[in-house]
Amino acid sequence: MSAGGMSSCIAATSRPSVVVLLSGGLDSSLAVKLMLDQGLNVLALHFVSPFCTCSPRKQGGCSLAARVAQNMGVKLRVMKKGMDYLRIVERPRFGYGRGLNPCIDCRIYMLRRAAEVMMETGSVCVVTGEVLGQRPMSQHRRALDLIERESGLTGRLLRPLSARLLPATIPEREGLIRRESMLALRGRARTLQLTLAKERKIEGFGCASGGCLLTDPVVARRLKDVFRYCPEWDERDARLTTFGRHFRIHEGLKVILGRNAGENARLEQLTGWLPVVSFRDKPGPTAGLRGVYGEQELAAVGRLLRRFAPKVTEGSVEICLRHNGQKKTWVAHESATTEEVRQWAI
């Protein structure tokens, strides 16, 4: 059954329910507040992926979305973007933005899953914090119409920040949601949103403009490298693209080098999956190896470790590889040259 034809399936209640996509940012937080102000029951959906710059951040032990949901007194359901989503990133139907960001396909993906939750809970619509004209790829009028149609939410997708500039949804036409209480925002400026958030005492929201690492040219370049050279890639490969220094020694071997103690620790946690390399008895970076290697490649890895270890300036250094309880040691006598680093860097 289509979302537009589900009126008879929604139980008549004094307080209809809506499903709101909540990133934890300014616009989606304001969308939640607008729904609460109408006396609606709100279920907030928060999607997580390796590339979101809001959801992984912690404040006081909970994510930004959790803080907003808690402050507003709404239920929060966290949904993971898994391999089904990553396959969309690899081959999006509607193309990329400036980086490797498939914004239109991403919105359709999330809204299709939200539509399932809407049907499951008997909610009257799905709500987002999108603003007409705010993002060049996914929030112009044609894109908004396309996303609504492709997500299966025709008539059931409410964008309250710009609702009065868009066709009325079914819940608005049925009087379940007061259209006159919706906003008519347009464009990229967020001055009015910030004013409204202050007036309505919305607290805990994060980055005003949201963020996606797929727009970062470095992460995009690394992920393209994964798609090209790692035919059996999985979610762990996608997560690796978001930190460290990345080098491809040859088509069959990539090296990820930690830049600080935190990244070194993250690589150390992967020893059951990746071979991990570090100095045997000196402080320095940790490297994870993804692919096939032999003596020649390990020698190159040792040179890389020396190059990015500022406290190792001279003499030979013993290197240790650890994987699945096995160890292998060798000696690195030289550091990688500037030309090698340039050639290998991803």
C-alpha positions in Angstrom: 0.0 0.0 0.0 1.3 3.5 -0.8 1.8 6.0 1.9 -0.6 8.4 0.2 -3.5 5.8 0.4 -3.1 4.7 4.0 -5.6 7.1 5.7 -8.0 4.2 6.5 -5.1 2.3 8.2 -4.3 5.1 10.7 -6.1 4.7 13.9 -8.1 7.8 14.9 -6.5 9.2 18.1 -6.6 12.5 19.9 -2.8 12.8 19.4 -1.5 11.6 16.1 2.0 10.4 15.8 4.8 11.5 13.4 8.2 10.1 12.6 10.9 12.7 12.6 14.4 12.3 11.2 16.7 13.8 13.8 20.4 14.3 13.1 21.0 16.3 16.3 21.6 19.5 14.3 19.7 22.8 14.3 17.1 22.2 11.6 16.0 18.7 12.6 15.8 19.8 16.2 13.6 22.7 15.3 11.4 20.3 13.2 10.9 18.1 16.3 9.9 21.2 18.4 7.4 22.3 15.7 5.7 18.9 15.9 5.7 18.9 19.7 4.1 22.4 19.7 1.2 20.9 17.7 0.6 18.3 20.5 1.7 15.4 18.3 3.4 12.2 19.5 7.0 12.2 18.1 9.2 9.3 17.4 12.7 10.5 16.4 14.8 8.4 14.0 18.6 8.9 14.1 20.7 7.3 11.4 24.4 6.5 12.0 27.1 5.8 9.5 30.9 5.9 9.4 30.7 9.3 7.6 28.4 11.4 9.8 30.3 14.1 11.7 27.5 14.7 14.2 26.4 11.3 15.3 29.7 9.8 16.4 30.5 12.8 18.7 29.9 12.4 22.3 28.8 14.9 24.9 28.2 13.8 28.4 28.1 10.1 27.3 25.4 10.4 24.7 25.2 11.5 21.1 23.9 14.9 20.0 20.6 13.4 18.8 20.2 11.6 22.1 20.7 14.9 24.0 18.1 16.7 21.9 15.6 13.8 22.2 16.2 13.7 26.0 15.9 17.5 26.4 12.6 17.5 24.4 11.2 14.4 26.0 10.8 12.3 22.8 11.6 8.7 22.1 14.7 8.0 19.9 15.3 5.1 17.7 18.8 4.7 16.3 19.1 3.1 12.8 22.4 2.0 11.3 23.3 2.6 7.7 24.9 -0.7 6.8 26.2 -2.4 3.7 23.0 -1.7 1.9 23.7 2.0 2.3 27.4 1.6 1.4 26.5 -0.1 -1.8 24.5 2.9 -2.7 27.5 5.1 -2.0 29.5 3.0 -4.4 27.0 3.2 -7.2 24.4 5.9 -6.6 21.5 6.1 -9.0 21.3 9.9 -8.9 25.0 10.7 -8.8 27.4 12.5 -6.4 27.9 16.0 -5.2 31.3 17.6 -5.1 32.8 14.7 -3.3 31.6 11.1 -3.0 28.3 12.3 -1.4 25.2 10.7 -3.0 22.9 13.2 -1.3 19.7 12.4 -3.2 20.2 8.7 -2.9 21.0 9.0 0.7 17.8 10.9 1.5 15.7 8.4 -0.4 17.4 5.5 1.5 16.7 7.1 4.9 13.1 8.1 4.0 12.3 4.6 2.7 13.3 3.2 6.0 11.5 5.9 7.8 8.4 5.1 5.8 8.6 1.5 7.1 8.6 2.8 10.6 5.7 5.1 9.8 3.6 2.2 8.7 4.8 0.0 11.6 3.8 2.7 14.2 0.6 4.0 12.5 2.1 7.5 12.2 0.5 10.0 9.9 3.7 11.2 8.2 7.5 11.4 8.1 9.0 14.8 9.1 12.4 16.2 8.2 14.3 19.4 8.8 14.9 20.1 5.1 14.8 23.7 4.0 13.9 24.7 0.4 17.1 26.0 -1.3 19.4 25.3 1.6 21.6 22.6 -0.1 22.4 22.8 -3.8 22.1 19.1 -4.7 19.2 17.7 -2.6 17.0 20.6 -1.4 16.0 22.5 -4.5 12.4 22.1 -5.5 12.8 19.4 -8.2 15.1 17.4 -5.9 12.6 17.6 -3.0 9.8 16.4 -5.3 12.0 13.6 -6.7 13.0 12.4 -3.2 9.4 12.4 -2.0 8.3 10.4 -5.0 11.1 7.9 -4.9 10.8 7.3 -1.2 7.2 6.2 -1.5 6.1 9.1 0.7 4.0 11.1 -1.7 1.7 13.2 0.5 3.2 11.9 3.7 6.5 13.8 3.8 6.3 17.0 5.8 9.1 19.6 5.8 7.8 22.0 8.4 10.5 24.6 8.1 9.5 25.3 4.5 6.0 23.7 4.5 4.1 26.9 3.5 6.2 27.1 0.4 5.4 23.5 -0.6 2.1 21.6 -1.4 0.1 20.7 1.6 0.6 17.1 2.8 -2.3 14.7 3.5 -2.2 15.3 7.3 -2.4 19.0 6.7 -5.3 18.7 4.4 -7.1 16.4 6.9 -6.6 18.9 9.7 -4.3 16.6 11.7 -1.4 19.1 11.4 -2.0 22.9 11.4 -0.5 24.3 8.2 -0.7 27.8 9.5 1.8 26.9 12.3 4.4 25.7 9.8 7.2 28.0 8.5 8.1 29.3 5.1 11.9 29.3 5.2 14.1 29.4 2.1 17.8 29.6 1.4 21.0 28.8 3.2 21.0 31.4 6.0 20.1 30.0 9.4 19.7 33.3 11.3 15.9 32.7 11.7 16.4 29.1 12.8 18.9 30.2 15.5 16.5 32.9 16.7 13.6 30.4 16.9 15.7 27.8 18.7 16.6 30.5 21.3 13.0 31.6 21.7 11.7 28.1 22.1 14.5 27.0 24.4 15.9 24.3 22.2 19.1 23.1 23.7 21.8 20.5 23.0 21.7 20.6 19.2 25.0 20.3 17.4 26.6 21.7 14.2 24.3 24.2 12.6 24.8 22.9 9.1 25.3 19.2 9.8 28.2 17.4 8.1 29.1 14.3 6.1 32.7 13.2 5.6 31.8 12.0 2.1 32.1 15.6 1.1 35.7 15.7 2.3 38.0 15.2 -0.7 40.5 13.2 1.3 37.9 10.7 2.6 36.3 10.6 -0.9 39.7 9.8 -2.5 40.3 7.0 0.1 36.9 5.5 -0.4 37.3 5.5 -4.2 40.6 3.6 -3.6 38.7 1.0 -1.6 36.1 0.5 -4.3 38.8 0.2 -6.9 41.3 -2.1 -5.3 39.5 -4.0 -2.6 36.8 -6.3 -4.2 35.9 -7.8 -0.8 35.5 -4.5 1.1 33.1 -4.2 4.0 32.0 -1.8 6.6 35.3 -1.9 8.4 37.1 -0.7 5.2 34.7 2.2 5.0 35.3 3.1 8.7 39.1 3.0 8.1 38.9 5.8 5.5 37.9 8.3 8.2 41.1 8.4 10.1 44.9 8.0 9.8 47.3 8.5 6.9 46.7 6.2 4.0 49.2 4.8 1.5 49.0 2.3 -1.3 52.3 0.5 -1.7 50.9 -1.4 -4.8 47.5 -2.4 -6.1 47.3 -5.3 -3.6 48.4 -3.5 -0.4 47.2 -0.5 1.5 48.9 0.8 4.7 46.9 2.9 7.3 49.2 4.8 9.6 48.0 6.2 13.0 48.6 9.9 13.5 48.3 10.0 17.3 47.8 7.7 20.3 44.0 7.5 19.8 44.3 6.4 16.2 47.1 3.9 17.1 44.8 2.4 19.7 42.0 2.1 17.1 44.3 0.2 14.8 45.5 -2.0 17.7 41.9 -3.1 18.3 41.8 -4.5 14.7 44.6 -7.1 15.2 42.1 -9.9 14.8 41.3 -8.6 11.3 44.3 -6.6 10.1 48.0 -7.3 10.5 49.3 -4.5 12.8 52.8 -3.1 12.6 54.7 -0.9 15.1 58.2 -0.4 16.6 59.1 -3.3 18.9 60.6 -1.2 21.7 60.2 2.5 20.8 57.3 4.9 20.7 55.9 5.7 17.3 53.0 5.2 14.9 51.0 2.0 14.5 50.2 0.8 11.0 47.4 -1.5 9.7 48.0 -3.6 6.6 45.1 -4.3 4.2 46.0 -6.7 1.5 48.9 -8.9 0.4 52.5 -8.4 1.4 55.9 -10.0 1.3 59.4 -9.1 2.5 59.7 -6.2 0.0 56.4 -4.7 1.1 57.2 -5.1 4.8 60.5 -3.3 4.3 58.6 -0.4 2.7 56.2 -0.4 5.8 59.2 -0.2 8.1 60.5 2.8 6.2 57.1 4.5 6.4 57.0 4.0 10.2 60.5 5.6 10.5 59.5 8.5 8.3 56.6 9.4 10.6 58.3 8.8 13.9 59.9 12.2 14.8 61.8 10.7 17.8 63.6 8.1 15.5 66.2 10.1 13.6 69.1 7.7 13.2 70.2 4.1 13.6 68.4 0.9 12.9 64.9 0.2 14.4 63.3 -3.2 15.0 59.8 -3.5 13.6 57.2 -6.0 14.8 54.1 -7.3 12.9 51.3 -8.9 14.9 48.3 -10.8 13.5 46.1 -13.5 15.0 48.6 -14.3 17.8 51.5 -14.5 15.4 54.6 -12.2 15.3 57.2 -11.3 12.8 60.1 -8.9 13.3 62.6 -7.2 11.0 64.9 -4.2 11.0 64.3 -0.9 9.3 67.6 0.9 8.5 66.2 3.9 6.5 63.2 6.2 6.4 60.9 6.5 3.3 62.0 9.2 1.0 59.8 12.2 0.1 59.3 10.8 -3.3 58.1 7.4 -1.9 55.7 9.2 0.4 54.3 11.2 -2.5 54.0 8.2 -4.7 52.3 6.0 -2.1 50.0 8.6 -0.5 46.2 8.2 -1.2 
